Amino acid sequence: MRQIDADFLALPLRRLADAALQRAGDLGVEHADFRLERVRAETLRLYDARLEGSMDADDLGYAVRVVKNGTWGFAAGIDLTPEAAARVAEQAVEVATVAAAVNREPIELAPEPVHGEVTWVSAYDVDPFEVPLAEKVALLADWSGGLLAHADHVQASLMQVKEQKFYADSAGTVTTQQRVRLHPALTAMKAAEGRFEEMRTLAPPAGRGYEYLTGTGWDFASELAELPGHLAEKLAAPSVEAGEYDLVIAPSNLWLTIHESIGHATELDRALGYEAAYAGTSFATFDKLGELVYGSPVMNVTGDRTAEHGLATIGYDDEGVATREFDIITGGVLSGYQLDRRMALMKGFGRSNGCAFADSPGHMPIQRMANVSLKPAEGGPSTEELIAGVERGIYVEGDKSWSIDMQRYNFQFTGQRFYRITGGRLDGQLRDVAYQATTTDFWRSMEAVGGPQTYVLGGAFNCGKGQPGQVAPVSHGCPAALFRGVRILNTVQEGGK
């Protein structure tokens, strides 16, 4: 296992935390926490195998959050001295004092055991920031060159992040954590007979190190070898006829539907109406807990901030809560929500399930998404067996565009590749395909989920929420799944062309 970088541990972590927490305590707060973090991000972009742009950012700072007279206070700083940390604590208390005049709901936090001093590091082998830039550019250029032999243009990118956090609170929990994630992507583009199509790799972002690009966790060589053939077939494919079809959806597409129609809908702050500024609230309101038939009986969904290589995986959240796995939908019925400490206590859950996160030292933690995943069926069917059960349908791979309403209820999704299914067999690609449904109609139409052999952990770096806006990384695992009678749109016809 990797160790936390020595240069981060060399920062005056404890001295700053002690100064801030002591000053907050002297000012009579009910709760105080201190969070120092360093977030390093690097992005490479290549166009036609040539480096187009490179970005390297390093964000270092700290924040103090307090509850004073039942009111939040928050302030942040960058001066790494105990005196400055104490002043930031004073500013946080001043914010709470001023805000108390307009606060109508006293802030109380669900209890959490004191964890003492603990350390956590994500599961990775090779720190991508230790790999020379030239080596990473050369690998992307080599991959791009192979695709250019069959495409008009190729875009390649690599995003990588190292996130280091030190947290201490007035109860006595002290956590030091480090995690790494990266996202490689290549898109091939080609025009023929007046039409233009593109095809992107399906490799998901992952909580892994540079070993991900060299054969651990994904077979890039095989995917890149197959991509030109998929693109050529898409260019020659007929346009879909709109109507109702049975669908077999691969994890490379279904993860995004899970994210939008389940992940966001089951954030408790959104379900209660406390989050509405960014993408609305939720149809899955609290009065429906234990009663809403979200989907079919084969639907079992969990939230999990401990999944290996998950983008939302961490040992302890930004409120000092030990992370865990928890139920969200059980046998098709809504059975839980994603919680932070405040939301957990408000609705009687007793304890948070570890979903507080801030994307930078300058932002206050808010309730964010866990790795929300659809469970496979033990001993369940393969993807081929699911397809064999369809007489007339479509097989869907890869995510692309999407749209969902402000209640996370009416949606439509497109994809990278769509294959006609005829008599239980794949029968060539289709194009101009989107599937449309309401959340509950869609998930209630799910007849079968694949076995563990079909399960893949997808996800994204850039889940947005809050105002001011924050972004968070999150993964969603799922098997292939079979849906009956889903409405298919022809996107060209819908666009009036």
Long-range contacts (C-beta under 8 A, 24 or more apart in sequence): 1-121, 1-123, 2-121, 2-122, 2-124, 2-125, 2-127, 2-178, 2-209, 3-121, 4-119, 4-121, 4-164, 4-176, 4-177, 4-178, 5-164, 5-178, 8-38, 8-164, 8-166, 8-178, 9-176, 11-36, 11-38, 11-80, 11-166, 12-80, 12-81, 12-82, 13-166, 13-176, 14-168, 14-174, 15-82, 16-62, 16-80, 16-81, 16-82, 16-85, 17-85, 17-166, 17-168, 17-174, 18-82, 18-168, 19-82, 19-83, 19-85, 19-86, 19-89, 20-62, 20-64, 20-85, 20-86, 20-88, 20-89, 21-89, 21-168, 21-169, 21-170, 22-86, 23-85, 23-86, 23-89, 23-90, 24-64, 24-66, 24-89, 24-92, 24-93, 24-170, 25-170, 27-68, 27-89, 27-90, 27-93, 28-68, 29-66, 29-67, 29-68, 29-73, 29-93, 29-96, 29-170, 30-67, 30-68, 30-69, 30-70, 31-66, 31-67, 31-109, 31-169, 31-170, 31-171, 32-64, 32-65, 32-66, 32-67, 32-89, 32-92, 32-169, 32-170, 33-64, 33-65, 33-66, 33-167, 33-168, 33-169, 33-170, 33-319, 33-320, 34-62, 34-63, 34-64, 34-85, 34-89, 34-167, 34-168, 34-169, 35-62, 35-63, 35-65, 35-165, 35-166, 35-167, 35-318, 35-358, 35-361, 35-365, 36-61, 36-62, 36-165, 36-166, 36-361, 37-61, 37-62, 37-163, 37-164, 37-165, 37-166, 37-360, 37-361, 38-163, 38-164, 39-161, 39-162, 39-163, 39-164, 39-359, 39-360, 39-361, 40-129, 40-161, 40-162, 41-159, 41-160, 41-161, 42-128, 42-129, 42-158, 42-159, 42-160, 42-161, 43-157, 43-158, 43-159, 43-160, 44-133, 44-136, 44-137, 44-140, 44-156, 44-157, 44-158, 45-155, 45-156, 45-157, 46-137, 46-140, 46-141, 46-144, 46-154, 46-155, 46-156, 46-157, 47-153, 47-154, 47-155, 47-156, 48-144, 48-148, 48-153, 48-154, 49-141, 49-142, 49-144, 49-145, 49-148, 49-154, 49-156, 50-141, 51-137, 51-141, 54-133, 59-360, 59-361, 60-361, 61-360, 61-361, 61-362, 62-88, 62-361, 63-88, 63-358, 63-361, 63-362, 63-363, 63-364, 64-88, 64-89, 64-91, 64-92, 65-92, 65-364, 65-365, 66-92, 66-93, 66-96, 67-96, 67-107, 67-108, 67-109, 68-93, 68-96, 68-97, 68-100, 69-96, 69-97, 69-100, 70-100, 70-103, 70-106, 70-107, 70-108, 71-96, 71-97, 71-99, 71-100, 71-103, 71-106, 71-107, 72-96, 72-99, 72-107, 72-364, 73-97, 73-99, 74-364, 76-361, 76-362, 78-361, 107-342, 108-342, 108-345, 108-346, 109-319, 109-341, 109-342, 109-345, 110-339, 110-341, 110-342, 110-344, 110-345, 110-349, 110-350, 110-351, 110-352, 111-350, 111-351, 112-171, 112-173, 112-319, 112-320, 112-321, 112-322, 112-341, 112-351, 112-352, 113-322, 114-171, 114-172, 114-173, 115-173, 115-174, 115-175, 115-316, 115-320, 115-322, 116-172, 116-173, 116-174, 117-174, 117-175, 117-176, 118-173, 118-174, 118-175, 118-176, 118-315, 118-316, 119-175, 119-176, 119-177, 120-175, 120-176, 120-177, 120-178, 120-314, 120-315, 120-316, 121-177, 121-178, 121-179, 122-178, 122-179, 122-180, 122-181, 122-207, 122-309, 122-313, 122-314, 123-207, 123-208, 123-308, 123-309, 124-180, 124-207, 124-208, 124-209, 124-211, 125-208, 125-209, 125-210, 125-211, 125-216, 126-209, 126-210, 126-211, 127-162, 127-180, 127-209, 127-210, 128-160, 128-162, 128-180, 128-182, 128-209, 128-210, 129-160, 129-162, 130-210, 131-210, 136-210, 139-213, 140-184, 140-186, 143-186, 143-220, 143-224, 144-186, 146-224, 146-225, 147-186, 147-188, 147-224, 147-227, 147-228, 149-228, 150-188, 150-190, 150-228, 150-231, 150-232, 151-188, 151-189, 151-190, 151-228, 151-231, 152-189, 152-190, 152-191, 153-188, 153-189, 154-186, 154-187, 154-188, 154-189, 155-186, 155-187, 155-189, 156-184, 156-185, 156-186, 156-187, 157-183, 157-184, 157-185, 157-186, 158-182, 158-183, 158-184, 158-185, 158-213, 159-183, 159-205, 159-461, 161-461, 161-473, 165-318, 167-316, 167-318, 167-320, 169-319, 169-320, 171-320, 173-316, 173-320, 175-315, 175-316, 175-320, 177-314, 177-315, 177-316, 179-207, 179-313, 179-314, 180-207, 180-208, 180-209, 181-205, 181-206, 181-207, 181-208, 181-311, 181-461, 181-473, 182-206, 182-208, 182-209, 182-210, 182-212, 182-213, 183-461, 184-212, 184-213, 184-220, 186-224, 186-227, 188-227, 188-228, 188-231, 190-231, 190-232, 190-235, 192-235, 192-236, 195-235, 197-231, 197-234, 197-235, 197-431, 198-231, 199-227, 199-230, 199-231, 199-234, 199-416, 199-417, 200-398, 200-400, 200-416, 201-227, 202-252, 202-397, 202-398, 202-416, 204-252, 204-255, 204-456, 204-457, 204-458, 204-459, 204-475, 205-311, 205-459, 205-460, 205-461, 205-473, 205-475, 206-309, 206-311, 206-457, 206-459, 206-475, 207-308, 207-309, 207-310, 207-311, 207-313, 207-473, 207-475, 208-309, 217-309, 230-417, 230-429, 233-428, 233-429, 234-417, 234-429, 234-431, 236-429, 237-428, 237-429, 237-430, 237-431, 238-430, 238-431, 239-430, 239-431, 239-432, 239-490, 239-492, 240-394, 240-418, 240-430, 240-431, 240-432, 240-433, 240-488, 240-490, 241-490, 242-488, 242-489, 242-490, 242-493, 243-487, 243-488, 244-485, 244-486, 244-487, 244-488, 245-392, 245-393, 245-394, 245-485, 245-486, 245-488, 246-390, 246-391, 246-392, 246-393, 246-394, 246-421, 246-482, 246-483, 246-484, 246-485, 246-486, 247-393, 247-394, 247-395, 247-396, 247-435, 247-482, 247-483, 247-486, 248-383, 248-386, 248-387, 248-390, 248-393, 248-394, 248-395, 248-396, 248-421, 248-480, 248-481, 248-482, 248-483, 249-395, 249-396, 249-480, 249-481, 249-483, 250-383, 250-395, 250-396, 250-397, 250-398, 250-456, 250-480, 251-454, 251-455, 251-456, 251-458, 251-477, 251-478, 251-479, 251-480, 252-397, 252-398, 252-399, 252-416, 252-456, 252-458, 253-396, 253-397, 253-398, 253-399, 253-413, 253-415, 253-416, 254-374, 254-396, 254-458, 254-478, 254-480, 254-481, 255-399, 255-456, 255-457, 255-458, 255-459, 255-475, 255-476, 255-477, 255-478, 256-399, 256-402, 256-413, 256-458, 256-460, 256-476, 257-402, 257-411, 257-413, 257-442, 258-301, 258-372, 258-373, 258-374, 258-476, 258-478, 259-369, 259-372, 259-459, 259-460, 259-463, 259-474, 259-476, 260-402, 260-404, 260-408, 260-411, 261-404, 261-408, 261-409, 261-411, 261-439, 261-442, 261-443, 262-294, 262-301, 262-328, 262-329, 262-372, 262-439, 262-443, 263-369, 263-372, 263-463, 263-474, 263-476, 264-369, 264-408, 265-408, 265-409, 265-439, 266-303, 266-328, 266-329, 266-334, 266-336, 266-337, 266-338, 266-372, 267-337, 267-338, 267-355, 267-367, 267-368, 267-369, 267-465, 268-337, 268-338, 268-339, 268-343, 268-344, 268-347, 268-367, 269-340, 269-343, 269-366, 269-367, 270-408, 271-337, 272-343, 272-346, 272-347, 274-343, 275-366, 275-367, 275-465, 275-466, 277-466, 277-467, 278-464, 278-465, 278-466, 278-467, 278-469, 279-406, 279-408, 279-464, 279-465, 280-405, 280-406, 280-407, 280-408, 281-406, 281-407, 282-407, 282-408, 283-407, 283-408, 283-409, 283-439, 284-334, 284-408, 286-337, 286-347, 288-334, 289-334, 289-335, 289-336, 289-337, 290-333, 290-334, 290-335, 291-333, 291-334, 292-333, 292-334, 292-440, 293-332, 293-333, 293-440, 293-444, 294-329, 294-332, 294-333, 294-334, 294-439, 294-440, 294-443, 294-444, 295-329, 295-332, 295-440, 295-442, 295-443, 295-444, 295-446, 296-332, 296-443, 296-444, 296-445, 296-446, 296-447, 297-331, 297-332, 298-332, 298-377, 298-446, 298-447, 298-448, 298-449, 299-329, 299-331, 299-332, 299-374, 299-443, 299-446, 299-449, 300-327, 300-329, 300-330, 300-331, 300-374, 300-375, 301-327, 301-328, 301-329, 301-372, 301-373, 301-374, 301-375, 302-326, 302-327, 302-328, 302-372, 302-373, 302-375, 303-327, 303-328, 303-336, 303-338, 303-353, 303-355, 303-369, 303-370, 303-371, 303-372, 304-370, 304-371, 304-372, 304-373, 305-353, 305-354, 305-355, 305-370, 305-371, 307-371, 307-373, 307-457, 307-475, 307-477, 309-457, 309-475, 310-371, 310-457, 310-459, 310-474, 310-475, 310-477, 311-371, 311-459, 311-460, 311-461, 311-473, 311-474, 311-475, 312-357, 312-368, 312-369, 312-370, 312-371, 312-459, 312-472, 312-473, 312-474, 312-475, 313-371, 313-475, 314-354, 314-357, 316-354, 317-352, 317-354, 317-355, 317-356, 317-357, 317-365, 318-356, 318-357, 318-358, 318-365, 319-352, 319-356, 319-365, 321-351, 321-352, 321-353, 321-354, 321-356, 322-354, 323-353, 323-354, 323-370, 324-353, 324-354, 326-353, 326-370, 328-372, 332-443, 332-444, 338-367, 338-368, 338-369, 338-370, 338-372, 339-367, 340-365, 340-366, 340-367, 343-367, 357-470, 357-472, 358-470, 359-470, 359-471, 359-472, 360-470, 363-466, 363-468, 363-470, 366-465, 366-466, 366-470, 368-463, 368-465, 368-470, 368-472, 368-474, 369-463, 369-465, 369-472, 369-474, 370-474, 371-457, 371-459, 371-474, 371-475, 371-476, 371-477, 372-474, 372-476, 373-457, 373-475, 373-476, 373-477, 373-478, 374-449, 374-476, 374-477, 374-478, 374-479, 374-481, 375-449, 375-479, 376-449, 376-450, 376-451, 376-452, 376-454, 376-455, 376-478, 376-479, 377-448, 377-449, 377-450, 377-451, 377-479, 378-451, 378-452, 379-451, 380-448, 380-449, 380-450, 380-451, 380-452, 380-454, 380-479, 381-448, 381-450, 381-451, 382-450, 382-451, 382-453, 382-454, 383-450, 383-454, 383-480, 386-448, 386-450, 386-480, 386-481, 386-482, 387-421, 387-424, 387-425, 387-426, 388-424, 388-425, 389-424, 389-448, 389-482, 390-421, 390-424, 390-482, 391-421, 391-422, 391-423, 391-424, 392-421, 392-422, 393-420, 393-421, 394-418, 394-419, 394-420, 394-421, 394-430, 394-433, 394-488, 395-419, 395-421, 395-426, 396-433, 396-435, 399-458, 408-439, 409-438, 409-439, 409-440, 410-438, 410-439, 411-436, 411-437, 411-438, 411-439, 411-442, 412-436, 412-437, 412-489, 414-491, 432-490, 432-491, 432-492, 432-493, 433-488, 433-489, 433-490, 433-491, 434-488, 434-489, 434-491, 434-494, 435-486, 435-487, 435-488, 435-489, 436-486, 436-487, 436-488, 436-489, 437-486, 437-487, 442-483, 442-486, 445-483, 445-484, 445-485, 445-486, 446-481, 446-482, 446-483, 447-482, 447-483, 447-484, 448-481, 448-482, 449-478, 449-479, 449-480, 449-481, 449-482, 450-479, 450-480, 450-481, 451-479, 452-479, 454-479, 454-480, 455-479
